[in-house]
């Protein structure tokens, strides 16, 4: 067949139509693919969202269970610690208590009665303060604070929170001379010297014997 200009032009037009048609088909395919990808992406997002919500719910439930478990465990540990502290404190009191009446009689404070663990309650029945040991006679009271280990902060707290408010808490003894004493198995931070300077008797346990560590020049403070 002879390739005349008319035939060549006809072929070019036909080829152009085919290219146009191919382009339209490719564009249509691209549009459908985009729609398909969009639908897939939306479904995936929805599934991820549902999964995230389920996981978040699970994590929240797990956190709540763990928090509850930790609180219960912490409560039990505190109860055990309080029980241990209370029992240990009573043991220390029992070790330091015997012979205290005679010790103070040697200092000219002729106390006759000893009482332990004196609690003071408020109008709601809540214990606001507890005095470990009281030594009494008709005119005098010796208030003894008992600690396993005594630090300066313990001495300050005893003076400020218990001794200074003793007659306020226990007005029965308002007309008596009140002395303070702190007893311990161990004294840290030179707390024994600090207590001495504050006018307190210092009771120490040594070799199973309790003794007043103050020298004869000591002058006790009266509250």
LINQUIPE-V584053 format. One line per field, one symbol per residue. psi: psi as a letter, one per 40 degrees, with the letter a starting at -180 (. if undefined). burial: + if it has 24 or more other ideal C-beta (glycine too) atoms within 12 Angstrom, else -. A space follows every 10 residues. Layout:
# LINQUIPE-V584053
psi = ???
burial = ???
This chain:
# LINQUIPE-V584053
psi = hhgidddddd dddddddddd dddddddddd dddddddddd dddddddddd dddddddddd dddddddddd dddddddddd dddddddddd dddddedhed ddddddeegg idhhiifhih iaeeehhdih hdhhhiadei hhhhhhidhh iddddddddd edddeddddg edfdeihhii ihiidihiff dddddddeei ihhihhfehh iheiieehhi ih.
burial = ---------- ---------- ---------- ---------- ---------- ---------- ---------- ---------- --------+- -++-+++--+ +-++--+-+- +--+++-+-+ --------++ ++++++---+ ++++++++-+ ---+++-++- -++--+--++ --+--+++++ +++++-+--- ++-+++-+++ +++++----+ ++++-----+ --+
